[in-house]
Amino acid sequence: MNNKFYLICIKDLPQVASAFAPESTKLAHDLIDDLEDLNELPFDLNLVKLFERNGELAKSDYLGDLQDIWLDYQPNSLAWPLFSERLKNIIEQIRNDQDEFDWILAKVNGNNERRNYYILRFQRMYDVLDVKKTMYVPGTRNIIKPYFSLQKVRHLTVFTTPSEFNLWKIKSRLYINDNLRRIIQREKLTGITFEKARVKND
């Protein structure tokens, strides 16, 4: 049984390829409604290099000096988790009946190549929190620090925190169980680090 869970994070690198949406694209949270009946982004993403220059974040179209532009957990301008086909397939192999999500295809271009990536979209809002221990913005339901109930998350492979409106469908912060974390590490998937989640053993 899983009793450890982790926030999946983008690995901090001095320079990295990031997948950018066209400049005219809506903000990520405004796109969720537009994608309601779609299983593919209606636009391509294009890789650019992000790096620090004089203490500020800089951007370049030149990717030639990057060791690996295609990461399994790809940074992107939408700030949504963007999974490689390999990572998506691993999740599909170990998910169970309690995991209710589907995938949105995202086509990513870089170095004269196009690859398929995937955005995870939840089909229902999970009840996962220990509400007594979770820290909220005073007077609101906006979460500062989530605290999860083991009883509620123990059978889930991937989950996120509840949100108002439909913002729970595609979230920037995803949590995974220890089994998936171990497979990701064993298979040496790239661009990923983990932060242990707070879970109360009921």
Rosetta constraint file for C-alpha pairs under 8 A:
AtomPair CA 1 CA 154 HARMONIC 7.00 0.50
AtomPair CA 1 CA 155 HARMONIC 7.87 0.50
AtomPair CA 2 CA 154 HARMONIC 5.58 0.50
AtomPair CA 2 CA 155 HARMONIC 7.29 0.50
AtomPair CA 2 CA 177 HARMONIC 6.37 0.50
AtomPair CA 2 CA 178 HARMONIC 6.33 0.50
AtomPair CA 2 CA 179 HARMONIC 7.19 0.50
AtomPair CA 3 CA 150 HARMONIC 6.64 0.50
AtomPair CA 3 CA 154 HARMONIC 6.29 0.50
AtomPair CA 3 CA 177 HARMONIC 7.78 0.50
AtomPair CA 3 CA 178 HARMONIC 7.60 0.50
AtomPair CA 3 CA 199 HARMONIC 7.95 0.50
AtomPair CA 3 CA 201 HARMONIC 7.95 0.50
AtomPair CA 4 CA 177 HARMONIC 6.24 0.50
AtomPair CA 4 CA 178 HARMONIC 5.50 0.50
AtomPair CA 4 CA 196 HARMONIC 7.67 0.50
AtomPair CA 4 CA 197 HARMONIC 7.58 0.50
AtomPair CA 4 CA 199 HARMONIC 7.44 0.50
AtomPair CA 5 CA 175 HARMONIC 6.60 0.50
AtomPair CA 5 CA 176 HARMONIC 5.60 0.50
AtomPair CA 5 CA 177 HARMONIC 4.48 0.50
AtomPair CA 5 CA 178 HARMONIC 5.53 0.50
AtomPair CA 5 CA 196 HARMONIC 6.21 0.50
AtomPair CA 5 CA 197 HARMONIC 5.48 0.50
AtomPair CA 5 CA 198 HARMONIC 7.85 0.50
AtomPair CA 5 CA 199 HARMONIC 7.48 0.50
AtomPair CA 6 CA 175 HARMONIC 5.30 0.50
AtomPair CA 6 CA 176 HARMONIC 5.35 0.50
AtomPair CA 6 CA 177 HARMONIC 6.37 0.50
AtomPair CA 6 CA 178 HARMONIC 7.07 0.50
AtomPair CA 6 CA 181 HARMONIC 7.61 0.50
AtomPair CA 6 CA 194 HARMONIC 5.91 0.50
AtomPair CA 6 CA 195 HARMONIC 5.37 0.50
AtomPair CA 6 CA 196 HARMONIC 4.42 0.50
AtomPair CA 6 CA 197 HARMONIC 4.88 0.50
AtomPair CA 7 CA 173 HARMONIC 6.90 0.50
AtomPair CA 7 CA 174 HARMONIC 5.84 0.50
AtomPair CA 7 CA 175 HARMONIC 4.37 0.50
AtomPair CA 7 CA 176 HARMONIC 6.47 0.50
AtomPair CA 7 CA 194 HARMONIC 5.61 0.50
AtomPair CA 7 CA 195 HARMONIC 5.02 0.50
AtomPair CA 7 CA 196 HARMONIC 6.20 0.50
AtomPair CA 7 CA 197 HARMONIC 6.06 0.50
AtomPair CA 8 CA 173 HARMONIC 7.25 0.50
AtomPair CA 8 CA 174 HARMONIC 5.96 0.50
AtomPair CA 8 CA 175 HARMONIC 5.93 0.50
AtomPair CA 8 CA 176 HARMONIC 6.86 0.50
AtomPair CA 8 CA 192 HARMONIC 6.86 0.50
AtomPair CA 8 CA 193 HARMONIC 6.22 0.50
AtomPair CA 8 CA 194 HARMONIC 4.90 0.50
AtomPair CA 8 CA 195 HARMONIC 6.69 0.50
AtomPair CA 9 CA 173 HARMONIC 7.85 0.50
AtomPair CA 9 CA 192 HARMONIC 5.73 0.50
AtomPair CA 9 CA 193 HARMONIC 5.08 0.50
AtomPair CA 9 CA 194 HARMONIC 5.56 0.50
AtomPair CA 9 CA 195 HARMONIC 7.22 0.50
AtomPair CA 10 CA 73 HARMONIC 6.68 0.50
AtomPair CA 10 CA 74 HARMONIC 7.57 0.50
AtomPair CA 10 CA 75 HARMONIC 6.78 0.50
AtomPair CA 10 CA 191 HARMONIC 5.77 0.50
AtomPair CA 10 CA 192 HARMONIC 5.04 0.50
AtomPair CA 10 CA 193 HARMONIC 6.07 0.50
AtomPair CA 11 CA 191 HARMONIC 4.98 0.50
AtomPair CA 11 CA 192 HARMONIC 4.93 0.50
AtomPair CA 11 CA 193 HARMONIC 5.29 0.50
AtomPair CA 14 CA 51 HARMONIC 6.10 0.50
AtomPair CA 14 CA 52 HARMONIC 7.01 0.50
AtomPair CA 15 CA 49 HARMONIC 6.76 0.50
AtomPair CA 15 CA 50 HARMONIC 5.52 0.50
AtomPair CA 15 CA 51 HARMONIC 4.38 0.50
AtomPair CA 15 CA 52 HARMONIC 7.24 0.50
AtomPair CA 15 CA 66 HARMONIC 7.53 0.50
AtomPair CA 16 CA 49 HARMONIC 5.58 0.50
AtomPair CA 16 CA 50 HARMONIC 5.42 0.50
AtomPair CA 16 CA 51 HARMONIC 6.75 0.50
AtomPair CA 16 CA 66 HARMONIC 7.06 0.50
AtomPair CA 16 CA 69 HARMONIC 7.06 0.50
AtomPair CA 17 CA 47 HARMONIC 5.78 0.50
AtomPair CA 17 CA 48 HARMONIC 5.38 0.50
AtomPair CA 17 CA 49 HARMONIC 4.49 0.50
AtomPair CA 17 CA 50 HARMONIC 6.19 0.50
AtomPair CA 17 CA 63 HARMONIC 7.23 0.50
AtomPair CA 17 CA 66 HARMONIC 7.65 0.50
AtomPair CA 17 CA 69 HARMONIC 5.24 0.50
AtomPair CA 17 CA 70 HARMONIC 7.59 0.50
AtomPair CA 17 CA 74 HARMONIC 7.77 0.50
AtomPair CA 17 CA 75 HARMONIC 7.17 0.50
AtomPair CA 18 CA 46 HARMONIC 7.91 0.50
AtomPair CA 18 CA 47 HARMONIC 5.28 0.50
AtomPair CA 18 CA 48 HARMONIC 5.48 0.50
AtomPair CA 18 CA 49 HARMONIC 6.20 0.50
AtomPair CA 18 CA 50 HARMONIC 6.67 0.50
AtomPair CA 18 CA 74 HARMONIC 6.53 0.50
AtomPair CA 18 CA 75 HARMONIC 4.76 0.50
AtomPair CA 18 CA 76 HARMONIC 4.85 0.50
AtomPair CA 18 CA 77 HARMONIC 7.15 0.50
AtomPair CA 19 CA 45 HARMONIC 5.39 0.50
AtomPair CA 19 CA 46 HARMONIC 5.11 0.50
AtomPair CA 19 CA 47 HARMONIC 4.36 0.50
AtomPair CA 19 CA 48 HARMONIC 6.48 0.50
AtomPair CA 19 CA 74 HARMONIC 7.11 0.50
AtomPair CA 19 CA 75 HARMONIC 6.28 0.50
AtomPair CA 19 CA 76 HARMONIC 4.33 0.50
AtomPair CA 19 CA 77 HARMONIC 6.31 0.50
AtomPair CA 19 CA 108 HARMONIC 6.78 0.50
AtomPair CA 20 CA 45 HARMONIC 5.12 0.50
AtomPair CA 20 CA 46 HARMONIC 5.16 0.50
AtomPair CA 20 CA 47 HARMONIC 6.10 0.50
AtomPair CA 20 CA 48 HARMONIC 7.02 0.50
AtomPair CA 20 CA 76 HARMONIC 5.63 0.50
AtomPair CA 20 CA 77 HARMONIC 4.93 0.50
AtomPair CA 20 CA 78 HARMONIC 7.54 0.50
AtomPair CA 21 CA 25 HARMONIC 6.42 0.50
AtomPair CA 21 CA 43 HARMONIC 7.43 0.50
AtomPair CA 21 CA 44 HARMONIC 6.77 0.50
AtomPair CA 21 CA 45 HARMONIC 4.78 0.50
AtomPair CA 21 CA 46 HARMONIC 6.68 0.50
AtomPair CA 21 CA 76 HARMONIC 7.90 0.50
AtomPair CA 21 CA 77 HARMONIC 6.30 0.50
AtomPair CA 21 CA 78 HARMONIC 7.23 0.50
AtomPair CA 22 CA 43 HARMONIC 7.61 0.50
AtomPair CA 22 CA 44 HARMONIC 7.75 0.50
AtomPair CA 22 CA 45 HARMONIC 7.09 0.50
AtomPair CA 26 CA 30 HARMONIC 6.10 0.50
AtomPair CA 26 CA 31 HARMONIC 6.16 0.50
AtomPair CA 27 CA 31 HARMONIC 6.51 0.50
AtomPair CA 27 CA 78 HARMONIC 7.30 0.50
AtomPair CA 28 CA 32 HARMONIC 6.98 0.50
AtomPair CA 28 CA 78 HARMONIC 5.39 0.50
AtomPair CA 28 CA 79 HARMONIC 7.62 0.50
AtomPair CA 28 CA 80 HARMONIC 7.90 0.50
AtomPair CA 29 CA 167 HARMONIC 6.58 0.50
AtomPair CA 30 CA 34 HARMONIC 7.57 0.50
AtomPair CA 31 CA 35 HARMONIC 6.35 0.50
AtomPair CA 32 CA 36 HARMONIC 6.49 0.50
AtomPair CA 32 CA 166 HARMONIC 7.47 0.50
AtomPair CA 32 CA 167 HARMONIC 7.41 0.50
AtomPair CA 32 CA 169 HARMONIC 7.54 0.50
AtomPair CA 32 CA 170 HARMONIC 7.17 0.50
AtomPair CA 33 CA 166 HARMONIC 7.94 0.50
AtomPair CA 34 CA 38 HARMONIC 7.94 0.50
AtomPair CA 35 CA 39 HARMONIC 7.36 0.50
AtomPair CA 35 CA 40 HARMONIC 7.87 0.50
AtomPair CA 35 CA 41 HARMONIC 7.32 0.50
AtomPair CA 38 CA 104 HARMONIC 7.41 0.50
AtomPair CA 39 CA 103 HARMONIC 6.63 0.50
AtomPair CA 39 CA 104 HARMONIC 4.53 0.50
AtomPair CA 39 CA 105 HARMONIC 6.11 0.50
AtomPair CA 40 CA 104 HARMONIC 4.90 0.50
AtomPair CA 40 CA 105 HARMONIC 4.37 0.50
AtomPair CA 40 CA 106 HARMONIC 6.10 0.50
AtomPair CA 41 CA 104 HARMONIC 6.66 0.50
AtomPair CA 41 CA 105 HARMONIC 6.17 0.50
AtomPair CA 41 CA 106 HARMONIC 5.45 0.50
AtomPair CA 41 CA 107 HARMONIC 7.69 0.50
AtomPair CA 43 CA 106 HARMONIC 7.96 0.50
AtomPair CA 43 CA 107 HARMONIC 7.80 0.50
AtomPair CA 44 CA 106 HARMONIC 6.71 0.50
AtomPair CA 44 CA 107 HARMONIC 5.18 0.50
AtomPair CA 44 CA 108 HARMONIC 5.86 0.50
AtomPair CA 44 CA 109 HARMONIC 7.24 0.50
AtomPair CA 45 CA 106 HARMONIC 7.25 0.50
AtomPair CA 45 CA 107 HARMONIC 6.20 0.50
AtomPair CA 45 CA 108 HARMONIC 4.68 0.50
AtomPair CA 45 CA 109 HARMONIC 6.23 0.50
AtomPair CA 46 CA 108 HARMONIC 5.59 0.50
AtomPair CA 46 CA 109 HARMONIC 4.77 0.50
AtomPair CA 46 CA 110 HARMONIC 6.10 0.50
AtomPair CA 47 CA 61 HARMONIC 7.56 0.50
AtomPair CA 47 CA 69 HARMONIC 7.94 0.50
AtomPair CA 47 CA 108 HARMONIC 7.05 0.50
AtomPair CA 47 CA 109 HARMONIC 6.10 0.50
AtomPair CA 47 CA 110 HARMONIC 5.15 0.50
AtomPair CA 48 CA 59 HARMONIC 6.65 0.50
AtomPair CA 48 CA 60 HARMONIC 5.79 0.50
AtomPair CA 48 CA 61 HARMONIC 4.91 0.50
AtomPair CA 48 CA 62 HARMONIC 7.06 0.50
AtomPair CA 48 CA 63 HARMONIC 6.86 0.50
AtomPair CA 48 CA 110 HARMONIC 7.85 0.50
AtomPair CA 49 CA 59 HARMONIC 5.57 0.50
AtomPair CA 49 CA 60 HARMONIC 5.06 0.50
AtomPair CA 49 CA 61 HARMONIC 6.10 0.50
AtomPair CA 49 CA 62 HARMONIC 6.58 0.50
AtomPair CA 49 CA 63 HARMONIC 5.95 0.50
AtomPair CA 50 CA 57 HARMONIC 6.78 0.50
AtomPair CA 50 CA 58 HARMONIC 5.71 0.50
AtomPair CA 50 CA 59 HARMONIC 4.74 0.50
AtomPair CA 50 CA 60 HARMONIC 6.65 0.50
AtomPair CA 51 CA 57 HARMONIC 5.75 0.50
AtomPair CA 51 CA 58 HARMONIC 5.32 0.50
AtomPair CA 51 CA 59 HARMONIC 6.50 0.50
AtomPair CA 52 CA 56 HARMONIC 5.38 0.50
AtomPair CA 52 CA 57 HARMONIC 4.63 0.50
AtomPair CA 52 CA 58 HARMONIC 5.69 0.50
AtomPair CA 53 CA 57 HARMONIC 6.25 0.50
AtomPair CA 53 CA 58 HARMONIC 6.06 0.50
AtomPair CA 63 CA 69 HARMONIC 7.28 0.50
AtomPair CA 63 CA 111 HARMONIC 7.24 0.50
AtomPair CA 69 CA 110 HARMONIC 7.90 0.50
AtomPair CA 70 CA 74 HARMONIC 7.17 0.50
AtomPair CA 71 CA 84 HARMONIC 7.13 0.50
AtomPair CA 71 CA 189 HARMONIC 7.81 0.50
AtomPair CA 71 CA 190 HARMONIC 5.26 0.50
AtomPair CA 71 CA 191 HARMONIC 5.48 0.50
AtomPair CA 72 CA 82 HARMONIC 7.96 0.50
AtomPair CA 72 CA 83 HARMONIC 5.73 0.50
AtomPair CA 72 CA 84 HARMONIC 4.61 0.50
AtomPair CA 72 CA 85 HARMONIC 7.84 0.50
AtomPair CA 72 CA 86 HARMONIC 7.18 0.50
AtomPair CA 72 CA 87 HARMONIC 6.26 0.50
AtomPair CA 72 CA 189 HARMONIC 5.84 0.50
AtomPair CA 72 CA 190 HARMONIC 5.11 0.50
AtomPair CA 72 CA 191 HARMONIC 6.11 0.50
AtomPair CA 72 CA 192 HARMONIC 7.67 0.50
AtomPair CA 73 CA 81 HARMONIC 6.93 0.50
AtomPair CA 73 CA 82 HARMONIC 5.72 0.50
AtomPair CA 73 CA 83 HARMONIC 5.10 0.50
AtomPair CA 73 CA 84 HARMONIC 6.47 0.50
AtomPair CA 73 CA 87 HARMONIC 7.97 0.50
AtomPair CA 73 CA 190 HARMONIC 6.55 0.50
AtomPair CA 73 CA 191 HARMONIC 5.19 0.50
AtomPair CA 73 CA 192 HARMONIC 6.04 0.50
AtomPair CA 74 CA 81 HARMONIC 7.40 0.50
AtomPair CA 74 CA 82 HARMONIC 5.40 0.50
AtomPair CA 74 CA 83 HARMONIC 6.60 0.50
AtomPair CA 74 CA 84 HARMONIC 7.57 0.50
AtomPair CA 74 CA 191 HARMONIC 6.69 0.50
AtomPair CA 75 CA 79 HARMONIC 7.11 0.50
AtomPair CA 75 CA 81 HARMONIC 7.66 0.50
AtomPair CA 75 CA 82 HARMONIC 7.07 0.50
AtomPair CA 76 CA 80 HARMONIC 7.02 0.50
AtomPair CA 76 CA 82 HARMONIC 7.38 0.50
AtomPair CA 79 CA 172 HARMONIC 5.77 0.50
AtomPair CA 80 CA 119 HARMONIC 7.14 0.50
AtomPair CA 80 CA 170 HARMONIC 7.19 0.50
AtomPair CA 80 CA 171 HARMONIC 6.33 0.50
AtomPair CA 80 CA 172 HARMONIC 4.59 0.50
AtomPair CA 80 CA 173 HARMONIC 7.92 0.50
AtomPair CA 81 CA 119 HARMONIC 6.20 0.50
AtomPair CA 81 CA 120 HARMONIC 7.29 0.50
AtomPair CA 81 CA 171 HARMONIC 7.63 0.50
AtomPair CA 81 CA 172 HARMONIC 5.86 0.50
AtomPair CA 81 CA 173 HARMONIC 7.56 0.50
AtomPair CA 81 CA 174 HARMONIC 7.65 0.50
AtomPair CA 82 CA 117 HARMONIC 6.26 0.50
AtomPair CA 82 CA 118 HARMONIC 5.63 0.50
AtomPair CA 82 CA 119 HARMONIC 5.25 0.50
AtomPair CA 82 CA 120 HARMONIC 7.84 0.50
AtomPair CA 83 CA 87 HARMONIC 5.88 0.50
AtomPair CA 83 CA 88 HARMONIC 6.01 0.50
AtomPair CA 83 CA 117 HARMONIC 5.47 0.50
AtomPair CA 83 CA 118 HARMONIC 5.05 0.50
AtomPair CA 83 CA 119 HARMONIC 6.40 0.50
AtomPair CA 84 CA 88 HARMONIC 6.17 0.50
AtomPair CA 84 CA 116 HARMONIC 7.03 0.50
AtomPair CA 84 CA 117 HARMONIC 4.80 0.50
AtomPair CA 84 CA 118 HARMONIC 6.43 0.50
AtomPair CA 85 CA 89 HARMONIC 6.08 0.50
AtomPair CA 85 CA 116 HARMONIC 6.58 0.50
AtomPair CA 85 CA 117 HARMONIC 5.84 0.50
AtomPair CA 85 CA 118 HARMONIC 6.96 0.50
AtomPair CA 86 CA 90 HARMONIC 6.42 0.50
AtomPair CA 87 CA 91 HARMONIC 6.41 0.50
AtomPair CA 87 CA 184 HARMONIC 7.80 0.50
AtomPair CA 87 CA 189 HARMONIC 7.51 0.50
AtomPair CA 88 CA 92 HARMONIC 6.22 0.50
AtomPair CA 88 CA 118 HARMONIC 7.00 0.50
AtomPair CA 89 CA 93 HARMONIC 6.20 0.50
AtomPair CA 90 CA 94 HARMONIC 6.65 0.50
AtomPair CA 91 CA 95 HARMONIC 5.91 0.50
AtomPair CA 91 CA 157 HARMONIC 7.83 0.50
AtomPair CA 91 CA 180 HARMONIC 7.33 0.50
AtomPair CA 94 CA 157 HARMONIC 7.62 0.50
AtomPair CA 94 CA 180 HARMONIC 7.83 0.50
AtomPair CA 95 CA 99 HARMONIC 6.15 0.50
AtomPair CA 95 CA 156 HARMONIC 7.85 0.50
AtomPair CA 95 CA 157 HARMONIC 5.91 0.50
AtomPair CA 96 CA 156 HARMONIC 7.62 0.50
AtomPair CA 96 CA 157 HARMONIC 7.54 0.50
AtomPair CA 98 CA 155 HARMONIC 6.72 0.50
AtomPair CA 98 CA 156 HARMONIC 6.21 0.50
AtomPair CA 99 CA 156 HARMONIC 5.89 0.50
AtomPair CA 99 CA 157 HARMONIC 6.57 0.50
AtomPair CA 99 CA 158 HARMONIC 7.11 0.50
AtomPair CA 100 CA 122 HARMONIC 6.04 0.50
AtomPair CA 100 CA 123 HARMONIC 5.36 0.50
AtomPair CA 100 CA 124 HARMONIC 6.68 0.50
AtomPair CA 101 CA 120 HARMONIC 6.68 0.50
AtomPair CA 101 CA 121 HARMONIC 5.38 0.50
AtomPair CA 101 CA 122 HARMONIC 4.12 0.50
AtomPair CA 101 CA 123 HARMONIC 4.98 0.50
AtomPair CA 101 CA 124 HARMONIC 7.75 0.50
AtomPair CA 102 CA 120 HARMONIC 6.05 0.50
AtomPair CA 102 CA 121 HARMONIC 5.35 0.50
AtomPair CA 102 CA 122 HARMONIC 6.46 0.50
AtomPair CA 102 CA 123 HARMONIC 7.09 0.50
AtomPair CA 103 CA 118 HARMONIC 5.97 0.50
AtomPair CA 103 CA 119 HARMONIC 5.52 0.50
AtomPair CA 103 CA 120 HARMONIC 4.84 0.50
AtomPair CA 103 CA 121 HARMONIC 5.80 0.50
AtomPair CA 104 CA 118 HARMONIC 5.48 0.50
AtomPair CA 104 CA 119 HARMONIC 4.99 0.50
AtomPair CA 104 CA 120 HARMONIC 6.53 0.50
AtomPair CA 104 CA 121 HARMONIC 7.09 0.50
AtomPair CA 105 CA 116 HARMONIC 6.68 0.50
AtomPair CA 105 CA 117 HARMONIC 5.99 0.50
AtomPair CA 105 CA 118 HARMONIC 4.76 0.50
AtomPair CA 105 CA 119 HARMONIC 6.56 0.50
AtomPair CA 106 CA 116 HARMONIC 5.92 0.50
AtomPair CA 106 CA 117 HARMONIC 5.02 0.50
AtomPair CA 106 CA 118 HARMONIC 5.54 0.50
AtomPair CA 106 CA 119 HARMONIC 7.09 0.50
AtomPair CA 107 CA 114 HARMONIC 6.60 0.50
AtomPair CA 107 CA 115 HARMONIC 5.88 0.50
AtomPair CA 107 CA 116 HARMONIC 4.87 0.50
AtomPair CA 107 CA 117 HARMONIC 6.13 0.50
AtomPair CA 108 CA 114 HARMONIC 5.46 0.50
AtomPair CA 108 CA 115 HARMONIC 5.34 0.50
AtomPair CA 108 CA 116 HARMONIC 6.28 0.50
AtomPair CA 108 CA 117 HARMONIC 6.89 0.50
AtomPair CA 109 CA 113 HARMONIC 5.64 0.50
AtomPair CA 109 CA 114 HARMONIC 4.38 0.50
AtomPair CA 109 CA 115 HARMONIC 6.56 0.50
AtomPair CA 110 CA 114 HARMONIC 6.40 0.50
AtomPair CA 119 CA 170 HARMONIC 7.85 0.50
AtomPair CA 120 CA 170 HARMONIC 6.71 0.50
AtomPair CA 121 CA 169 HARMONIC 5.27 0.50
AtomPair CA 121 CA 170 HARMONIC 5.12 0.50
AtomPair CA 122 CA 168 HARMONIC 7.26 0.50
AtomPair CA 122 CA 169 HARMONIC 4.72 0.50
AtomPair CA 122 CA 170 HARMONIC 6.62 0.50
AtomPair CA 123 CA 169 HARMONIC 6.75 0.50
AtomPair CA 124 CA 169 HARMONIC 7.30 0.50
AtomPair CA 125 CA 162 HARMONIC 5.96 0.50
AtomPair CA 125 CA 163 HARMONIC 7.93 0.50
AtomPair CA 125 CA 168 HARMONIC 6.18 0.50
AtomPair CA 125 CA 169 HARMONIC 7.27 0.50
AtomPair CA 126 CA 159 HARMONIC 7.34 0.50
AtomPair CA 126 CA 160 HARMONIC 7.44 0.50
AtomPair CA 126 CA 161 HARMONIC 7.32 0.50
AtomPair CA 126 CA 162 HARMONIC 6.46 0.50
AtomPair CA 127 CA 152 HARMONIC 6.86 0.50
AtomPair CA 127 CA 162 HARMONIC 7.02 0.50
AtomPair CA 128 CA 148 HARMONIC 5.71 0.50
AtomPair CA 128 CA 149 HARMONIC 5.99 0.50
AtomPair CA 128 CA 152 HARMONIC 5.15 0.50
AtomPair CA 128 CA 153 HARMONIC 5.86 0.50
AtomPair CA 128 CA 161 HARMONIC 6.95 0.50
AtomPair CA 128 CA 162 HARMONIC 7.82 0.50
AtomPair CA 129 CA 134 HARMONIC 7.02 0.50
AtomPair CA 129 CA 146 HARMONIC 6.87 0.50
AtomPair CA 129 CA 147 HARMONIC 5.82 0.50
AtomPair CA 129 CA 148 HARMONIC 4.32 0.50
AtomPair CA 129 CA 149 HARMONIC 5.44 0.50
AtomPair CA 129 CA 152 HARMONIC 7.55 0.50
AtomPair CA 129 CA 161 HARMONIC 7.39 0.50
AtomPair CA 130 CA 134 HARMONIC 6.10 0.50
AtomPair CA 130 CA 146 HARMONIC 7.99 0.50
AtomPair CA 130 CA 147 HARMONIC 5.58 0.50
AtomPair CA 130 CA 148 HARMONIC 5.07 0.50
AtomPair CA 130 CA 149 HARMONIC 4.88 0.50
AtomPair CA 130 CA 200 HARMONIC 7.24 0.50
AtomPair CA 131 CA 147 HARMONIC 7.38 0.50
AtomPair CA 133 CA 146 HARMONIC 7.84 0.50
AtomPair CA 133 CA 147 HARMONIC 5.86 0.50
AtomPair CA 134 CA 143 HARMONIC 7.27 0.50
AtomPair CA 134 CA 144 HARMONIC 7.79 0.50
AtomPair CA 134 CA 145 HARMONIC 5.88 0.50
AtomPair CA 134 CA 146 HARMONIC 4.74 0.50
AtomPair CA 134 CA 147 HARMONIC 4.67 0.50
AtomPair CA 134 CA 148 HARMONIC 7.68 0.50
AtomPair CA 135 CA 143 HARMONIC 6.08 0.50
AtomPair CA 135 CA 144 HARMONIC 5.38 0.50
AtomPair CA 135 CA 145 HARMONIC 4.97 0.50
AtomPair CA 135 CA 146 HARMONIC 6.33 0.50
AtomPair CA 135 CA 147 HARMONIC 7.74 0.50
AtomPair CA 136 CA 140 HARMONIC 6.68 0.50
AtomPair CA 136 CA 141 HARMONIC 5.96 0.50
AtomPair CA 136 CA 142 HARMONIC 5.46 0.50
AtomPair CA 136 CA 143 HARMONIC 4.43 0.50
AtomPair CA 136 CA 144 HARMONIC 5.13 0.50
AtomPair CA 136 CA 145 HARMONIC 6.99 0.50
AtomPair CA 137 CA 141 HARMONIC 6.79 0.50
AtomPair CA 137 CA 142 HARMONIC 5.50 0.50
AtomPair CA 137 CA 143 HARMONIC 6.28 0.50
AtomPair CA 137 CA 144 HARMONIC 6.24 0.50
AtomPair CA 142 CA 163 HARMONIC 7.82 0.50
AtomPair CA 146 CA 161 HARMONIC 7.51 0.50
AtomPair CA 146 CA 198 HARMONIC 7.15 0.50
AtomPair CA 147 CA 197 HARMONIC 7.52 0.50
AtomPair CA 147 CA 198 HARMONIC 5.05 0.50
AtomPair CA 147 CA 199 HARMONIC 5.68 0.50
AtomPair CA 147 CA 200 HARMONIC 7.06 0.50
AtomPair CA 148 CA 152 HARMONIC 7.64 0.50
AtomPair CA 148 CA 153 HARMONIC 7.27 0.50
AtomPair CA 148 CA 197 HARMONIC 7.78 0.50
AtomPair CA 148 CA 198 HARMONIC 6.13 0.50
AtomPair CA 148 CA 199 HARMONIC 4.55 0.50
AtomPair CA 148 CA 200 HARMONIC 6.09 0.50
AtomPair CA 149 CA 153 HARMONIC 6.39 0.50
AtomPair CA 149 CA 199 HARMONIC 5.69 0.50
AtomPair CA 149 CA 200 HARMONIC 5.13 0.50
AtomPair CA 149 CA 201 HARMONIC 6.63 0.50
AtomPair CA 149 CA 202 HARMONIC 6.63 0.50
AtomPair CA 150 CA 154 HARMONIC 5.40 0.50
AtomPair CA 150 CA 199 HARMONIC 5.87 0.50
AtomPair CA 150 CA 200 HARMONIC 5.69 0.50
AtomPair CA 150 CA 201 HARMONIC 5.18 0.50
AtomPair CA 150 CA 202 HARMONIC 6.24 0.50
AtomPair CA 151 CA 201 HARMONIC 7.24 0.50
AtomPair CA 151 CA 202 HARMONIC 6.24 0.50
AtomPair CA 153 CA 159 HARMONIC 7.94 0.50
AtomPair CA 156 CA 176 HARMONIC 7.82 0.50
AtomPair CA 156 CA 177 HARMONIC 7.08 0.50
AtomPair CA 157 CA 176 HARMONIC 5.56 0.50
AtomPair CA 157 CA 177 HARMONIC 5.36 0.50
AtomPair CA 157 CA 180 HARMONIC 7.10 0.50
AtomPair CA 158 CA 174 HARMONIC 6.76 0.50
AtomPair CA 158 CA 175 HARMONIC 5.60 0.50
AtomPair CA 158 CA 176 HARMONIC 4.53 0.50
AtomPair CA 158 CA 177 HARMONIC 6.73 0.50
AtomPair CA 159 CA 174 HARMONIC 5.91 0.50
AtomPair CA 159 CA 175 HARMONIC 5.30 0.50
AtomPair CA 159 CA 176 HARMONIC 6.56 0.50
AtomPair CA 160 CA 168 HARMONIC 7.27 0.50
AtomPair CA 160 CA 171 HARMONIC 7.02 0.50
AtomPair CA 160 CA 173 HARMONIC 6.60 0.50
AtomPair CA 160 CA 174 HARMONIC 5.12 0.50
AtomPair CA 160 CA 175 HARMONIC 5.90 0.50
AtomPair CA 161 CA 168 HARMONIC 6.98 0.50
AtomPair CA 162 CA 168 HARMONIC 5.63 0.50
AtomPair CA 163 CA 167 HARMONIC 5.63 0.50
AtomPair CA 163 CA 168 HARMONIC 5.00 0.50
AtomPair CA 164 CA 168 HARMONIC 7.28 0.50
AtomPair CA 167 CA 171 HARMONIC 6.81 0.50
AtomPair CA 175 CA 197 HARMONIC 7.66 0.50
AtomPair CA 176 CA 180 HARMONIC 6.49 0.50
AtomPair CA 176 CA 181 HARMONIC 6.87 0.50
AtomPair CA 177 CA 181 HARMONIC 6.47 0.50
AtomPair CA 178 CA 182 HARMONIC 6.09 0.50
AtomPair CA 179 CA 183 HARMONIC 6.42 0.50
AtomPair CA 180 CA 184 HARMONIC 6.18 0.50
AtomPair CA 181 CA 185 HARMONIC 6.28 0.50
AtomPair CA 182 CA 186 HARMONIC 6.01 0.50
AtomPair CA 183 CA 187 HARMONIC 5.95 0.50
AtomPair CA 184 CA 188 HARMONIC 6.08 0.50
AtomPair CA 184 CA 189 HARMONIC 5.54 0.50
AtomPair CA 185 CA 189 HARMONIC 6.48 0.50
